[in-house]
Amino acid sequence: MSYPADKAKRFVRRRPRRRSRRAEVEKVLSRVGVLERIASRISEDDQSRADLLKVSRDVLADLDPIPVSVAAPLLGVSEPTVRSWTRRGLLIYADAQDNGLDVRRLYEVIALVRELRAAGQTHDLLNKVWQRLADNAVLERSDLRESLVQMRRGDGIPTDIDELERDLGIAD
């Protein structure tokens, strides 16, 4: 090769390698995790906590639906397992065409799977994650949260089932 050709080769601007979709998603999910950890250290009454959580939700919303091939390694399971979890409703598709998984739900499931594995619970993940999701859904209900606050304050009304039946006129 001639000297000018060799010199031109050295000065050719190389395009930086494009990140894989998986690396991009991991980076975004990691940042969302940091935002949520910071928010968890702030009092629930503080507006900055709500702002951080809103930003984390917005960041997740900016991601396109996640392909099963990307979700599987993020969850540490196989693609057939991800499809099975989707058929059973643990994971959900973002649209009717099954073009990718819903990012928010995937993020929530990834966090639960990591938490369960860290606690040494590696078997029957499907059912364990389902139970955690159901528990979280119940705890997010405002009426239950208010009832728990009242109970902690001691505002509850003690009841006696026999007395209640007499008051209602249904005693035996």
N, C-alpha and C positions, 0 to 999 in steps of 0.2 A: 504494500500500500504506500502511496506517495506521502510525503510529508504534509502537504496541504490537506489531503483527505484525512490523515490521522489527526491533524490539528482541528479540523472542523468537527470531527467526531467527538473530541474532548469538550468542545464548547456547545455541543447540542444540548439544549435545555431539556432536561428529563422531567417528564410529568411526575408529580408525586403519586405514589401508589394510592389508589382509592381505598378507603376503609371498607371492610366487608359490612354487609347489613347487620350481621350479628354484633360486630364490634361497635357500630353506631348505636344500636339498641342498648347494648350493655352499658355504654357510656351515659346515655340519657337516663336509664333506669338507676344507675349509680348516683347520678346527680339528684334525681328525685328522692332517692333514699336519704341522701345527706340533708336535703331540705326538710324532709319529714322528721328526721332525728333531731334537727335543730328545733323544729316546731314543737316536738314532744317535750322539750325542756322548758317551754314557755307556758305560763299560766293560761288556762282555758279562757279566762276573761280578757286576756290581752289581745288587742286587735292585730298586732304583728304576727301572732300565731295563725290567725285566720288568713292573713295576707300570704304568709308562707305556704300554707296548705292550698290556697287558691292558685298560687304560682306553680306548685307541684302538679296540681290537676291540669293546669293549662299546658305545662310542658308535656305531660302524657298525651293530652288531646292533640298536640302538634305532630305526634308520631303517626305514621301511616299504619294500617293494620299489619300485624306481624305474621309472616308466613309460618306454617307449621314447622318447616325445616329450620327456622331460626329459633322458634319457641322451644323445641325439643332440647337442644343443648343448654339453653338458659334454665330450664326446669331440671335438667339432669336425667331426663327420661328419653325413650325412643320416640320416633315420629308416630308409630302405631299407637303408642300409649297416649300421646297428645290427641290423636284422632279419637281414641276411645273416650278420653276424658271429655272431649267436645261433644260426642254423641250422647254422653250421659249428662251433659249440662254443666259440668264443672268449669269448663272453659267455654266461651261463646265466640261465634264468628261476628265480625264487625258489621257484615252486611249479608244480604240474602244470597249473594253469589259465592259465599265461602272463600273470598279472596284473601282472608287473613283473620287472625284472632283479634278480639277486642283488647286494646292495650291496657286499659284500666284493670280489667278482670285478670289478665295475664300477670300484671304487676302484683296484684293482690295474691294470686295463687303462688307466684314465685316466692314472695315473702313468707307465706305460710309453709311452703315446702322446705325452704331453708331453715325456718324456725323448728319445724318438726325434726328434720335431720340433725340439727344441732343438739336437740334433746335426745337423740338416739332412736327416734321413732322412724324407722326406714321401711317398715312393712305396712301394707294396706293404706298407702298414702291417699288414695282416692277417698276412702271413707273418712279418714282423719281430717283431710282438708275440707270435705263437705261439712263435717261437724263444726269445724272452726268458722267456716263461712256462715253457717246458720247461727252460731252463737254471736258472731259479730253483728249480724243483721238484727237479731233480737236486741242486743245492747245499744244499737243505734236508734232504736225507737224512742222518740221523745217522751211518750207517756210512761214508758218503763223507767227511763232515766229520772224523770220527775218523781215517780213513786219511790225509787231507791233513795233519792235525796231526802224525801219526806221521812222514809223509814230511818235513815241515819240520824235525822234530827229528833226522832222520837215522836213524830206527828201521827203515827199510825193509830188506828182505833182497834183495841183488842176486841176480838169477837169470840163468842161462845156459840157454837152451832145450835145447841139445845135452846138457848135464849133467843137466838135469831128465829128458829122455827116457831117458837111460841109467839113471838112478836108478829110473825107473818101469818099465824093461824094455821100452820101446816104440821103442828106437832102431833105425834102419834097418840 
